[in-house]
Amino acid sequence: MDAILVVNAGSSSLKFQIFAVSGGDLERRIRGQLDGIGVRPRLRAADRSGIALVDRGYAPAEIPDLPAAITETRAWLATLEGFALRAIGHRVVHGGPEFDRPMLIDEAILGRLARYQSLAPLHQPNNLAPIRLAMAIDPEVPQVACFDTAFHRGHAAHTDCYALPRALCDEGIRRYGFHGLSYEYVAHRLPEVAPEIAGGRVIVAHLGSGASMCALLGGRSIESTMGFTALDGLPMGTRPGQLDPGVVLHLIEEKGMTPAEVTRLLYNGSGLKGLSGISSDMRDLLASDAPAAAFAIDHFIHRCALNVGQLAAALGGLDAFVFTAGIGERAPAIRARIADRLAWLGAALDPVANEAGATCVSSPDSRVALIVVPTDEELMIARHTLALTGGAT
């Protein structure tokens, strides 16, 4: 059976899914990941019924880095029978000013994508590594790059520029927005789960280790909290979110930090982790009774509320607010606190529905619908990959 492999590579994990192709339809057959790279590596995968296909641990030295994880995962995938690999789809975080849609990858495009590694140092090098290896090992298998920036590329030019000399904007120093694959999936799902608001003024909150919000009007992105890099906007697990650029100048000029040290601080040592000194994981903070944990959560809620105001202004009002990603989907306490801060817009939460994890968590008298939509970036990647390799859109 023809199949599409979807790969989402990070610094400490390699996630993958296999979709069977039947005509123009996709059916998820296998999902898995190799995580704990270099620390406590573990390869796990299950079939569509949730039955484990592999659960294997390794010594840290056996899987010390992402290339080793890719090699091991590929070796396990090669043991599967009944799948003929049609193509591989990859999540690539930054498409820069060039790429506004999914692309079939060749060596030239891969080289152009490598230019954006400094704009997404946590993601881009890891996104490109499995592409390079697959091109070397299986050059006949088509590969497709799906960009997190592409969904936001229809914004009006004046909304995506910075107030810098125009020449810098023309060079590509501008707002891009991220988590586009997640927002694109939610935009496609809303007509099914909430048709009455799908074409209206909607804010989608992708709240996870990486966090951002997107304003949708008629299902299209018109504004996002993230900008030139994935550091901007909301506070995240280890990233600070919106930051006065003067702070960076101060760290370099007054604190004597090198650019590399500032990069590590902003990408790895800030956000919830930096504020709490405890963890970058919202689950750990919610379970903690430490004042520093509560402080970090308070900051997260406050900044979310402020950004909702910005996006509601861009939309000219608000018909619905959608929660998605790890925190948005599985943290009812955070949903409740954000909803409370949206009361001025007419939002009212149904506490019972919220605790139960219902799709609609707003009360019947709420003027703003509060919706929970689990995201599925991998399915979005599989759809784009199929469309570019001879299948239906």
N, C-alpha and C positions, 0 to 999 in steps of 0.2 A: 504494500500500500504506500502511495506517495505520502510524504510527510514533510512538514516544515519544523525546523528546530529554531527556537527563540532563545537568545542568549542575553543575559543582563549581568555584566561583570562589574564588580566593585573592588575596593581595596582589600577586603577581608572575606569576600564571598563571591561565588560564581553561581548564579541562578539560571536554570534552564527549564524549558518546557517543550514538549513534542505535540504537534497538532497533526492529526491525520487529515488528508485532503481527499474529499469525495466530490467530484464535480467542482462546484464553486463554494462548497461548504467546508467549514473547519470544525474538527472535533478534538477537544483536548484529551490526550491519552496518557501523558506522563508529565509530572512536574517534580522538580528536585533542585537540590543545591549542594554545593560543597562549601561549607563555611568554616570559620575558625582557622583560616589559612595562616600558617606560621605559628600558631598558638595551640589550638586544639582541633586540628582538621577533622572534618566528619562529612562523609558523602552520604546523602539520603535522597531517595526517590520513591514515589508511589504512583500507582496507576490511577485511572479515573474513579475507581471505587474506594480509593484511599488505602489500598493494600500495599504494604511495603515491598519494593522490588530490591532495594539495597539499603543497608544501614551499616556503614563501615567507618571505623575510626583509624587515624594514622598518627604516627609520631610527628612532632613538629618538623623534624628534619626531612621527613618524607614529602611533605607538601609545604615548603618554606615560603613560596611566593605564588603569584597568580599564574605564571607560565606552567608551573608544576601542577597547579589545580586544573588548568585547561587540559593538559596532557592526560592526567588521570581521568578526568570526566569523559574526554573523548574515548579513551580506552574502554571505559564502562559502556558508553553508548554504542560502541562497535559490537558489543556482545548481544545487543537486542536484535531480535529477528522479526521479520515481517514489515519493516519500514524501509522504503527507498527514499533517501533524502533528496527532496526537490530543491530546497534552498535553505539558507540560514538568515534569520533576521536578527539584527542587533539594535539595542538601545544605544544611541550616541547622544550625549547630553548637549553638546554645543555644535550647532551647524554654522555659526558665524553669519556674516552678511551674505554668503553665497548660497546656502542651501535652505530653501523654504519648503521642501517636500522630501519624502523618502527617495533614496537614490540607490541604484545598483552600484556596487563598489568595484573599482579597479585600482591599480597601483597609483594612478595620478590623483584620483579622488582621495585615497587614503593619505597621500602626502599633503594634500590641501587641508584635510581634517586635522592632521598633526599640528598645524600652525595654531590651533585654538587650545592646545593643551594648557597653556598658562592661564587661560580664562576659566578653566574648570579642572584644576589640578587634582582634586579628589576623584574625578570621574573620567575625564577624557582619556588619559593614558591607559586606564584599565578597560574602557570601552573598546579601544582600538587594538589591544593586545590579542584577544581571541580572533579578531578579523585577520590580523597578520599571520597568525599560526594556521588558521584554516586555509588561507590563500596559499600558504606554503605546502600544506599537506594534501588538501583537496581542491586544487585550483579549478577543477571543472564544475564545482558546485557554486551556483550563484549566491552572492551575499548582498544583503540589503541593509543600509543604515537608515534608521528611523530617528529623527531628531526631536529632542525635547523642546527646542526653540521654534520649530516649524509652525506649530499651531497659532503662535502669536504674531506671525509675520504680516498679517493683514491690518495692523494698527495704522492709524493716521500718523504721518511722518512727524508732525509736531508733538505727538504724545510720546514718541520713542526717542527723541533726541535729548541730549543734555545741554544745558546752557553754557556750552563751550564753543570755541571757534568752530565755524562750520566745517573747516577742513578736517578736523578731528572726527566729526560725525561721518564725513564722507569716507574716512579711513576705516570706519566700522566701530568707533567708540560711541556706542548708543545702547539703548535698552533692548534686550532680547526677550526676557521672560523664559521660564523653565517649567518643568512638570507638564509640558504640553501633551504628551501621550496620555497622561492621566486625565487632563481636562477634555481632551478629544473624546476619550471613552465615555466620560460622564455626559458630555453633550449629546452623544449618540444614544445613551441609555435614558435620558430624561423623558423623551417622548413616550417611552414605554412605561416608566414608573410614575411619572407625574406630568401627563400631557397638558394639563391645564396651565402649567407654568413654564413648560419647556421653551416656548418662543418668547418669553418675557425677559425681565431684568433679574438676572441670577448671579449670585456670588458663589463660587465653588471654593471651598477651603481644603486644600491638600495638606493635611496635618500629619506629619510623620517625623522621622529623624531629620529629613529635609522638609521644609514647610514653606508654603506660599499660598496666595489666593489669586483668583482670576475672576474678572468681571465678564460675564457672558451676556450678549444682547442678541436675541434671535439665534442662540446656539453658537455664536462666533465670539472669539476673544476680542475685547476692545481695550483691556487694561490688565496689568498684572503687577504684583508686588515686587517681583524679582526684576533685576535690570541687566547690567553688562555681564555680571557673573552671578553664580548661585550663592553669593554672600548676602545679597540685599533682601530687604523686606522684613519678614517675620523672624524672630529668634528661633533657632533650630537646636538640634541635639548638641552640636559642637561649633556652630557658626553663629555670629552675633546678630545677623539681620541688619536693619538700617543702622548706619554708622556715619557720623560726621567725618568726612575725609581728613579733617584737621587732626583727628585722633591718630591716624596713620602717620601723618607728618610729625606729630609729637613723639610717637614711639621711636621713630627713626632719628629725629634730630635731638631730642632731649633725653630719651632713654637709651640711645645708642644701639638700638636693635637693628640687625641687618634685615634686608628685604626677605631673606629666607626665614628668619625668625618670626617676622611679622606674619608671613604666610602661614607658618605652622600655628601661630596663635589664633589667627582668624578662622582657619579651616578646622583645626583640631582641638583647640583649647578654650573655646568661647561658648556662647549659647547656654543651654541648660547645664551643661557640664561645668563651664566656667563660673556661672552664677552660683550654683549649688555647692560645688566642690565635692559632689556626691556621685552623680551619674548623668549621662546624656540621655538616659532612657526615662520617658515620662512615667512608665509603670513603676520604676524604682522610686521616683519622687513622690508619686501618689501614695505609695506604701510607707513612706518615711514620715516620722513625726518630728524630724529635725527642722528648726526654723529656716535654715538655708534652703531646704527643699520647697517649703511653702513660699519663700521669697521668689525662687526661680519660677514657680508656677504662676504666682501673681503677675510677674513681669510678662510672661508668655500671654496670659489672658489680656492684660492691658494693651500690649502691642497688637494682638489680634483685633481687639475692639477698635483701636485707632485706624487700622488699615481697612476695616469694614467701612468706616466713615468715608475714607478716600474713594473706595470703589463704588459705594452707593452714590457719591457725588458724580462720578464718571458716568454712571448709568442713569442719573436723574431720578433716582428712587430705587426701591427694591421690592421684588415680588417673591423671591425665594432665596434661601441660604442652604447650601448643600455641604455636608460634611463627608470627607472621604480620606483614604489612606489610614495608616495604622492607628494614630490617635483619634482621628475623626470617626473611624468606624468602630473602635473598641474601647473608648474612654468616655462613658456616659457622664462622668463627673465634669470633664472638660467641656463636653457639649453643653451641659447645663449652665456652666459659668459663662460661656460665650453667649449663649442664648439670652441670659439675663442682661448682658451688656447690649443686646440688640432690642431691648424693650422700647427704646425711643423711636425705633423704626416700625413698631407695631408687632414685633415678634413675641410670641408666648409659647412656652414649652409645655408639653404634656409629660409630666414626670414619669408616669407609669409606662407610656410608650417608649420614652427615652431609656429607662432602665431595662426594658425588654428588648431593646435593639431593633425596634420597628423601623420600617422604611420612612414613614412620616412620623416625626416626633413633635410636631406642633399641635397645640390645642385647637379645637374646632373654631374658636373665636379669634385665632391669630391672624393678623393681616399679612404676615409674612410666613410663607410655608417653610418649615424646617425639615429637611430631607436628609436621609443617610443613604449614600450610594457607594457600595464597595467598588473600588477601582480595579481595572484589569488592563494594565499597560501591555502585558504580554500578548493578550488577544489582539490588541490594537496593532502591535508589531506584526503578528502573524497575518492579519488582514492586509496590511500594506505590502508585506512580502509576497503574499499570494497574488495580489493585484499586479505587482511588478514582474512576476515570473510566469505570467500566462493564465492566471486564474481570474475569477470575477472580483469586482471591487467590493 
